[in-house]
Amino acid sequence: MKQSWRWKRIAILYLLSLSVFCPLILLSERLKHVVFLGKKEFVEDLPSIKYRRDGETLSVVETEEDEGLKEPDLVVYRDGSKENPNSNISSGFTADLLGKNGTEHKVKEENKQNPQKKLATTSGGKQEQSSLTKVQHDQSVRSQPQRVTDEKIKQIRDQVIRAKAYLNLAPPSSNSHLVKELRLRIKELERAVGEATKDSDLSRSALQRMRTMEASLSKASHIYTDCSALVSKLRAMTNRVEEQVRAQKSQATYLVDLAGRTTPKGFHCLTMRLTAEYFALQPEEQNFPNQEKLNDGNLYHYAVFSDNVLACAVVVKSTISNAMDPEKIVFHVVTDSLNHPAMLMWFLLNPPGEATIQIQSVEKFEWLAAKYNSTLKKQNSHDSRYTSALNHLRFYLPDVFPQLDKIVLLDHDVVVQRDLSRLWSVDMKGKVNGAVETCQEGEPSFHRMDMFINFSDPMVAERFDAKTCTWAFGMNLFDLHEWRRQNLTAVYHKYLQMGLENPLWKAGSLPLGWVTFYKRTVALDRRWHALGLGYESGVGRSQIERAAVIQYDGVMKPWLEIGISKYKGYWSKHLNYDHPLLQQCNIHE
């Protein structure tokens, strides 16, 4: 009984084991097959996964965690970035990478916290990520500017200088093979370089001749081994070139000054034709109307001292055309005897409308010749502009206009752009001269007292302050009543005499005006007067157009060929170049 029960129990256990272990064995075989296939597929994908992961890790993970890495970042340009020449292309990729409201920082944090997610994302976006990487790389390459180099040109010029130095070391009568070779190489290189400014302008032959020259210089270096002699030659060559540059600058300055003092041929022609026509007039035709207004103190009186017919014509026309009450304007033009008939004839042919005009000759002021001409002739200057009586006549205004109490003096190189009648209501504060100051540094019209006046002289340093603000001649309001009361003409004459005895200031009327009207000048608003159009091309258009008066001070006058072209239009628009006399004398814009 017991034996049979034991066998039954064994059978039951056997069947139980079969029912438990057989499914396990079958399932394990199946799992083994599945794992093998999965591993095979995973291994096959390793190269691509590794490539994607490396590129992505460098751009978003390792560059933060390991500061020692120096790999280049794949830059994603922001939309509208200046550095990105293709911002429209990159902006789409930027949005795909960062999401609609995400940031690159957010992507990095998610990748750190869930590497599996990053791997899955990398596997899923293989094509997009590789395209982004390629586009970003191309853009970063294209964004680097191409540098314009001139290293080869510099080397060639250095070679020419070295070759010339070696030639200077050779004896004057030397006719050796090396001397001939160096001369030939210099000519070849100078011809090859020509006007080139960058290496890309050079031809292949130039580079070949550069190598040939280097070989010739190597030969010379073995023959002329005295370095100290070569240094001396180079220093002598440098000094000689510097002297030539200084001489060229001096000559250029002299020629510009000469051109500034020269009257164009057409102006001479115009003067002669006007003079001939004036003397052909009947005596009654030689007079101007409204001469009873010349001494009326209730009118606006302007003075112009000039021997240039067209310059005076522009001053008069521009002033009257911008005046609100032209009938209240009186112009007093003073010229020399040579140009007096021509000046009269021009304004007879071209009357100033409702305004009144007076033309006088400086030679008619007999008191000027008797009292002051001998002093004026003593001035040590070769420039007739500084020794001319017309230039110094401004210091005798009370004598020229004894019946007037106020007058505005205009230089003949000005153009009036606004109504000037408000000048007569300026509060002079007991001063004699009203002018625009020129002491602001950085401005084209900047001047300083010590630029024209010798403050090393004890007398000058004692009487004047070098820091005193300077002012401009060209548009000045003078209180002639106060001038007479302070006897400033005598003050001017005293300083003029002192300047003749000692070199206290430069020639010309500007420094003499500063010392004569020292502490007697009231500053006008800067908008009244803009300067520098005759020597400085940096005067801004806004500064010119807001000024009531613009002046071509300097040698580059608008009627000369050397005038600054961009400023000539402000002057020439006041001349009618279709006028028969201007056409006959070939005067044009």
KAGI-V926841 format. One record per backbone hydrogen bond with DSSP energy under -0.5 kcal/mol. CO is the residue of the C=O (numbers start at 1). NH is the residue of the N-H. E is the energy in kcal/mol with one decimal. If there is no record, write none. Layout:
co->{CO CO}
nh->{NH NH}
e->{E E}
This chain:
co->{1 2 3 4 5 6 7 8 9 10 11 12 13 14 15 16 17 18 20 21 22 23 24 25 26 27 28 29 30 31 32 33 34 35 36 37 38 39 40 41 43 45 46 47 48 49 50 51 52 53 54 55 56 57 57 57 61 61 62 65 66 73 75 78 81 83 84 86 86 87 88 89 89 90 91 92 93 94 95 103 104 105 106 107 108 109 110 114 115 116 117 118 119 120 121 123 125 126 127 128 129 130 131 132 133 134 135 136 137 138 139 141 143 145 147 149 150 151 152 153 154 155 156 157 158 159 160 161 162 163 164 165 166 171 176 177 178 179 180 181 182 183 184 185 186 187 188 189 190 193 198 199 203 204 205 206 207 208 209 210 211 212 213 214 215 216 217 218 219 219 220 223 225 226 227 228 229 230 231 232 233 234 235 236 237 238 239 240 241 242 243 244 245 246 247 248 249 250 251 252 253 254 255 256 257 258 264 264 265 266 267 268 269 270 271 272 273 274 275 276 278 282 283 284 290 291 293 295 296 299 300 301 302 303 304 304 307 308 309 310 311 312 313 314 315 316 317 318 320 325 326 328 329 330 331 331 332 332 333 334 335 336 337 339 340 341 342 343 344 345 346 351 352 356 358 360 361 362 364 365 365 366 367 368 368 372 372 373 374 375 376 379 382 383 383 384 388 389 392 393 394 396 396 397 399 401 405 405 407 407 408 408 409 411 413 415 420 421 422 423 426 428 432 433 433 434 435 436 438 439 440 443 448 448 449 449 452 453 454 457 458 459 460 464 465 466 470 474 476 476 477 478 478 479 480 481 482 483 483 484 487 487 488 489 490 491 492 493 494 495 496 497 498 502 504 508 509 510 511 512 513 515 517 520 520 522 525 526 527 528 530 532 532 534 536 540 541 542 544 548 548 549 550 551 551 553 555 556 557 560 563 564 564 565 565 567 567 568 568 569 571 572 575 576 579 580 581 582 583 586}
nh->{5 6 7 8 9 10 11 12 13 14 15 16 17 18 19 20 21 22 24 25 26 27 28 29 30 31 32 33 34 35 36 37 38 39 40 41 42 43 44 45 46 49 50 51 52 53 54 55 56 57 58 59 60 61 62 63 64 65 66 67 69 75 77 81 84 85 87 89 90 91 92 92 93 94 95 96 97 98 99 107 108 109 110 111 112 113 114 118 119 120 121 122 123 124 125 126 129 130 131 132 133 134 135 136 137 138 139 140 141 142 143 144 145 147 149 199 154 155 156 157 158 159 160 161 162 163 164 165 166 167 168 169 170 174 180 181 182 183 184 185 186 187 188 189 190 191 192 193 194 196 201 202 207 208 209 210 211 212 213 214 215 216 217 218 219 220 221 222 222 223 224 225 227 230 231 232 233 234 235 236 237 238 239 240 241 242 243 244 245 246 247 248 249 250 251 252 253 254 255 256 257 258 259 260 261 262 267 268 269 270 271 272 273 274 275 276 277 278 279 280 281 285 286 287 293 294 296 297 299 301 330 408 332 410 306 334 309 312 313 314 315 316 317 318 319 320 321 322 323 328 329 300 356 302 333 358 304 334 360 306 362 340 341 343 344 345 346 347 348 349 350 353 355 331 333 335 364 365 366 368 369 370 371 372 373 375 376 377 378 378 379 381 384 386 387 388 392 393 395 396 397 399 400 401 402 404 480 481 409 478 303 410 476 414 552 550 423 424 425 426 428 431 479 435 522 477 524 472 447 441 443 446 451 452 452 453 506 455 457 461 462 463 464 466 468 449 438 411 409 478 434 407 480 483 484 485 486 487 488 487 490 491 492 493 494 495 496 497 498 499 500 501 502 504 454 512 513 514 515 516 517 518 520 432 433 435 528 529 548 549 551 535 536 556 539 544 545 546 547 417 418 530 415 533 553 534 557 564 560 563 565 567 568 568 569 570 571 571 572 573 574 575 577 579 583 584 585 587 586 588}
e->{-2.1 -1.8 -1.6 -2.0 -2.0 -1.8 -2.2 -2.4 -2.2 -2.1 -2.6 -2.5 -2.2 -2.3 -2.4 -1.3 -3.0 -1.5 -0.9 -2.5 -2.5 -2.8 -2.3 -1.9 -1.8 -2.6 -2.3 -1.9 -2.3 -3.0 -2.1 -2.3 -2.6 -2.6 -2.2 -2.5 -2.4 -2.6 -2.1 -1.4 -1.0 -2.3 -3.2 -2.2 -2.3 -2.6 -2.4 -2.0 -2.2 -2.9 -2.1 -1.2 -2.0 -2.4 -2.4 -0.6 -1.4 -2.2 -2.6 -0.7 -1.3 -1.1 -0.7 -2.0 -0.5 -0.7 -0.7 -0.8 -2.0 -1.9 -0.6 -0.6 -0.9 -2.3 -1.9 -1.9 -2.1 -2.5 -2.0 -1.5 -2.1 -2.2 -2.2 -2.1 -2.0 -2.2 -2.0 -1.8 -2.4 -2.7 -2.7 -2.4 -2.4 -2.7 -1.9 -0.7 -2.7 -2.1 -2.0 -2.5 -2.6 -2.0 -2.6 -2.8 -2.2 -2.5 -2.6 -2.4 -1.8 -2.5 -2.3 -0.9 -0.6 -0.6 -0.7 -2.7 -2.2 -2.4 -2.5 -2.4 -2.4 -2.3 -2.1 -2.2 -2.5 -2.6 -2.4 -2.0 -2.3 -2.1 -1.9 -1.2 -1.1 -2.1 -2.0 -2.2 -2.8 -2.3 -2.2 -2.6 -2.3 -2.0 -2.4 -2.5 -2.6 -2.2 -2.2 -2.7 -2.0 -2.3 -1.8 -1.7 -1.4 -2.2 -2.6 -1.7 -1.7 -2.0 -2.5 -2.0 -1.6 -1.9 -2.7 -1.9 -1.7 -2.1 -2.3 -1.1 -0.5 -1.2 -3.5 -1.0 -1.2 -1.7 -2.6 -2.2 -2.2 -2.5 -2.5 -2.3 -2.6 -2.3 -2.4 -2.2 -2.3 -2.4 -2.1 -2.1 -2.4 -2.4 -2.5 -2.5 -2.5 -2.5 -2.4 -2.6 -2.5 -2.3 -2.6 -2.4 -2.5 -2.6 -2.5 -2.0 -1.4 -0.8 -0.7 -1.4 -2.1 -2.3 -2.3 -2.3 -2.3 -2.5 -2.3 -2.3 -2.1 -2.2 -2.1 -0.6 -1.6 -1.8 -1.3 -0.5 -1.7 -1.2 -1.6 -0.7 -1.4 -0.8 -2.7 -2.2 -2.9 -2.7 -0.6 -2.5 -0.6 -2.1 -2.1 -2.0 -2.0 -2.6 -2.4 -2.6 -1.7 -2.3 -2.7 -0.8 -1.1 -2.0 -1.5 -2.9 -2.5 -2.8 -0.6 -2.2 -2.4 -0.5 -2.9 -2.2 -3.0 -0.9 -0.5 -2.6 -2.3 -2.5 -2.3 -1.7 -1.5 -2.3 -2.2 -0.7 -1.7 -3.0 -3.2 -2.6 -1.6 -1.5 -1.7 -1.0 -1.2 -2.1 -2.1 -2.3 -1.3 -0.5 -2.1 -2.1 -0.5 -1.0 -1.4 -1.7 -0.7 -1.4 -1.1 -1.3 -1.1 -1.0 -1.6 -2.0 -0.8 -0.9 -2.1 -2.6 -0.5 -1.3 -1.7 -1.3 -0.5 -2.7 -2.5 -0.5 -2.0 -1.0 -2.7 -2.4 -1.8 -1.5 -1.4 -1.6 -0.7 -2.4 -2.5 -0.5 -3.0 -2.1 -2.4 -1.9 -2.9 -0.7 -1.4 -1.8 -1.6 -0.5 -1.5 -1.9 -2.2 -1.2 -1.1 -2.5 -1.8 -1.5 -2.5 -0.6 -1.8 -0.6 -2.5 -2.2 -2.7 -0.6 -2.4 -1.6 -1.0 -2.0 -2.3 -1.9 -2.1 -0.8 -1.4 -0.6 -0.5 -1.1 -2.7 -2.2 -2.0 -2.2 -2.5 -2.0 -2.1 -2.2 -1.2 -1.3 -2.0 -2.2 -3.7 -0.6 -2.1 -2.0 -1.9 -2.1 -2.6 -0.8 -2.3 -1.9 -2.1 -2.0 -1.9 -1.0 -2.7 -0.8 -2.2 -1.3 -2.3 -2.3 -0.7 -1.8 -2.6 -1.5 -0.9 -3.7 -1.1 -2.8 -2.4 -1.7 -0.8 -1.0 -1.8 -0.6 -1.6 -1.4 -0.5 -1.6 -0.7 -0.8 -0.5 -0.9 -0.6 -1.1 -2.8 -1.5 -1.5 -1.9 -1.0 -1.8 -2.3 -2.6 -1.7 -2.9 -1.2 -0.6}
